[in-house]
Amino acid sequence: MSLGPDILKIKDLKKNFGSLAVLKGLTLTVRQGEVLVIIGPSGCGKSTLLRCLNGLEPVQGGQIIFGGQYLTDPHINWSRTRQRIGMVFQNYELFPHLTALDNVLLGLIRVQKRSKTEALAIAERWLTRVGLWDRRGSFPRQLSGGQKQRVAIVRALALEPEIMLFDEVTASLDPEMVREVLDVIVNLAKDGRTMLIVTHEMAFAKAVADRVIFMDEGLIVEDAKPEVFFENPATERARRFLNIFQFSDIHKPQEPSASPLAKEAQDVKESNDAKESNDAKDSKEPELS
Amino acid sequence: MLDSALSVFRMGRNMARLMEGLGVTLEISVVAVGLSLIFGVPLGLMMAGSNRPLKWLLRGYLEFVRVMPILALLFIFYYSLSKFWNINLSALTVSIFVFTLWGAAEMGDLVRGAVTSLPRHQWDSARALGLSEGQVSFRVIIPQAIRRLLPGVINLTTRMIKTTPFVFFINLPDLLKVGQQIVEVSGLRYPLASVWVYGFIFIIYFVICYPISLFSRYLERRWAS
């Protein structure tokens, strides 16, 4: 796929929650049409990064330049800018008092001031594309988790954003619904859309990514092609992180003395446990402040 | 028996006076509940907002009104104001003012509760669509909050209506007080007067309050479908 010019530049981005530094001078450039998958342990700052890009979190330092515009400028018109940056969240964030169709129409009519007819045509095109036009009259509580996320995705897409941010959109879904949502995103990638995707679905990441960004402790540790990253990560930290997914399906480890492999698995598991308890602490912090 | 009932209502200006009393009750209720809704919504949004000094100020106001008996508030604004500052407000004005002061505080607290109970990501996702702060409030937050508010608002409304008889203590004869006066005057001639008059008043209060409950049940059913 041919990539366009740089669309997003992040320079030395710093973000703190109180005294806790979540992003510690992060630098990243994204080109038009590129699909970036951001992975990393929880609490590494990947979700915060996406929220900063959409102005949902104030930043403490650095610059974000999107299509020539400084998003870190305090006088920026976020209402206009956010139409160009679509975002979908982990939790089902459809508006529960509106039908699926009205959820999609809201931004088209109220933000973009389109006529009802025009907005309807756009909504129909998008809802049809994800196979939910028949369910347009349903309220969110009448839809399955996967259906809700598909509506949330087209609600953002209908505004024709130049870049899409996906923040662990399948993390709250039942396993059998993950696929239908990821398929929608894979199709968008085929269209050549610029996307930043935070996910824990490694097989999906491998399939969809042009570049994989591995983050840990508020910094980018690796920035590589997916085939390179998943086959042969450059850093020990990335290797350890990927091991979590390889060994996660071992239910009953053999006796500790059985084989060196089992011993290794045990070590990895222990270090993960230690890490997770740290991360849990870190990720709790921001909500308190 | 029915004769005696009708006679009680026919005697003198009894029926007309009851209707005047009903007028006072209705005027205070309708105006005060209406004003409480109008003031309570912005108050509640401010209570749920991020301005700390303002939140503390409103918190103080709410607690003051909540702790203070309504009767004491009526006395303060009717008697004390005129004594110390020579401000003479009519009993009706004071009644509406005090009931609004009370209603707006409680309404504000209901709105605050409804708004803060909404999940945080409703704001995020509304903002992420590019909605302005005003649109986030009016298109996303308030419509959802209203649904959660309804039971509390209905409860508050009927409580306010039921509390209006207090206004008699600042010499404003409402429906219940007029009824009591009629019973006192005609009780000797018609021993059953109290049954008829209070029964009549019961029916009137029922006719006022029951449709409110019906309306809320209708809305809840409509929103649930």
Boltz contact constraints between the chains, C-beta under 6 A:
constraints:
  - contact:
      token1: [A, 54]
      token2: [B, 128]
      max_distance: 6.0
  - contact:
      token1: [A, 56]
      token2: [B, 124]
      max_distance: 6.0
  - contact:
      token1: [A, 79]
      token2: [B, 130]
      max_distance: 6.0
  - contact:
      token1: [A, 79]
      token2: [B, 132]
      max_distance: 6.0
  - contact:
      token1: [A, 82]
      token2: [B, 128]
      max_distance: 6.0
  - contact:
      token1: [A, 82]
      token2: [B, 130]
      max_distance: 6.0
  - contact:
      token1: [A, 83]
      token2: [B, 130]
      max_distance: 6.0
  - contact:
      token1: [A, 87]
      token2: [B, 128]
      max_distance: 6.0
  - contact:
      token1: [A, 89]
      token2: [B, 121]
      max_distance: 6.0
  - contact:
      token1: [A, 91]
      token2: [B, 121]
      max_distance: 6.0
  - contact:
      token1: [A, 93]
      token2: [B, 121]
      max_distance: 6.0
  - contact:
      token1: [A, 93]
      token2: [B, 125]
      max_distance: 6.0
  - contact:
      token1: [A, 95]
      token2: [B, 140]
      max_distance: 6.0
  - contact:
      token1: [A, 97]
      token2: [B, 143]
      max_distance: 6.0
  - contact:
      token1: [A, 97]
      token2: [B, 144]
      max_distance: 6.0
  - contact:
      token1: [A, 107]
      token2: [B, 129]
      max_distance: 6.0
  - contact:
      token1: [A, 110]
      token2: [B, 135]
      max_distance: 6.0
  - contact:
      token1: [A, 111]
      token2: [B, 130]
      max_distance: 6.0
  - contact:
      token1: [A, 111]
      token2: [B, 131]
      max_distance: 6.0
